Amino acid sequence: MVSQPLDTLLDLLRAAIENSRMVKLTLSKTRKKNSEPKRVTIKPVALKSGLRYSFQYSYHTRDEVKNFTIEDTPAQVKDLLETHFLEANLFTLSEQHSLILNNKGNGRLLSKTLSVASELNLSHDRKKNRPLDSQSTHWHLLGMTDNNGQVLASMQHKFRQINKYVEILDGLLSPWLNEGRVRVVDMGAGKGYLTFALYEHLRHNTKLQIEVTGVELRPELVAKTNAIAQSAGLSGLSFVEGSISNFPLHDVDVLIALHACDTATDDAIAAGIAAGARLIVCAPCCHKQVRKEMKASAAQLPMLQYGILFERQAEILTDTLRALIMEKHGYKTHIQEFI
């Protein structure tokens, strides 16, 4: 049974849709505690197939989006309000209509004129707030974007990861890198995604005079990344052939070693300490050396009898020792998981 306030809201919704005045409709306050979805946000979107109404269902750990036709939208809203939600807020270009219901089916509808008129946005794609500019030439040359600077579908996950990496580095660098000159060495640069990302961030968002060097063992990758940097006109960014053990480090402010296998992480930490680096960023992997030493005790300790727990104990022990060694040399250490 439809209550009069709900019936009135549905009439207002149909009129707003018919007159192209609907901006947004939100459904919230679930009828049953802890039930999901927690919220539904409905907006008009312009798709290739025509005008549709996007229903974004917000769950505790995820969002889901379904698009409905103009004709189906009021019926979907009605069903959600009769079975799941107790509150609705309809925003048109000039008004807000708020519906509040109770579990007995009673309710009230409040309407007011907006002091500032809303704007209608039919864009389907939400603009992503990212520190890196996908329009930059080097991302296209690196195979990350198309000719229009749009991130390729196959590279979306990688680009999100790279942006998160820059956000983390910015939090570590910003307290003390404000002006002057800074030299960054990225050991094991690989294809250069993260090296280019940090360079772009420092170049565009600081007043620093920067020198970023990517060090990579494979000569073909060194040649390729250098060619991209030169083609994009990125002065202060270069790549050289070498490894952690043989690359001469001097006058280094920031040393980065990501996915340095086994004791290569220890080599990077030692090299950074010796060079007087102000910041050392490592992403360790493997932890093979300590695992070999732990095998002798595996039979006596229950926590080492299961493969996955054995591996985690090796990681905890190894990275704790690394953090303590760095603290002994005057560094403030921080350990976090980056997926």
Stockholm file with secondary structure:
# STOCKHOLM 1.0

chainA/1-339         MVSQPLDTLLDLLRAAIENSRMVKLTLSKTRKKNSEPKRVTIKPVALKSGLRYSFQYSYHTRDEVKNFTIEDTPAQVKDLLETHFLEANLFTLSEQHSLILNNKGNGRLLSKTLSVASELNLSHDRKKNRPLDSQSTHWHLLGMTDNNGQVLASMQHKFRQINKYVEILDGLLSPWLNEGRVRVVDMGAGKGYLTFALYEHLRHNTKLQIEVTGVELRPELVAKTNAIAQSAGLSGLSFVEGSISNFPLHDVDVLIALHACDTATDDAIAAGIAAGARLIVCAPCCHKQVRKEMKASAAQLPMLQYGILFERQAEILTDTLRALIMEKHGYKTHIQEFI
#=GR chainA/1-339 SS CCCHHHHHHHHHHHHHHHTTCEEEEEEEEESSTTCSCCEEEEEEEEETTEEEEEEEEECSSCEEEEEECTTTHHHHHHHHHHHTEEEEEEEESSEEEEEEECTTSCEEEEEEECSSCCCCCCCSSCCCCCSSCTTSHHHHHTTSBCTTSCBCGGGHHHHHHHHHHHHHHHHHHTTTCSSSEEEEEEETCTTCHHHHHHHHHHHHHCCCEEEEEEEESCHHHHHHHHHHHHHTTCTTEEEEECCTTTSCCCSCSEEEEEEEETTHHHHHHHHHHHHTCSEEEEEEECCHHHHHHHGGGTTTCGGGSSHHHHHHHHHHHHHHHHHHHHHHTTCCCCCCCCC
#=GC SS_cons         CCCHHHHHHHHHHHHHHHTTCEEEEEEEEESSTTCSCCEEEEEEEEETTEEEEEEEEECSSCEEEEEECTTTHHHHHHHHHHHTEEEEEEEESSEEEEEEECTTSCEEEEEEECSSCCCCCCCSSCCCCCSSCTTSHHHHHTTSBCTTSCBCGGGHHHHHHHHHHHHHHHHHHTTTCSSSEEEEEEETCTTCHHHHHHHHHHHHHCCCEEEEEEEESCHHHHHHHHHHHHHTTCTTEEEEECCTTTSCCCSCSEEEEEEEETTHHHHHHHHHHHHTCSEEEEEEECCHHHHHHHGGGTTTCGGGSSHHHHHHHHHHHHHHHHHHHHHHTTCCCCCCCCC
//
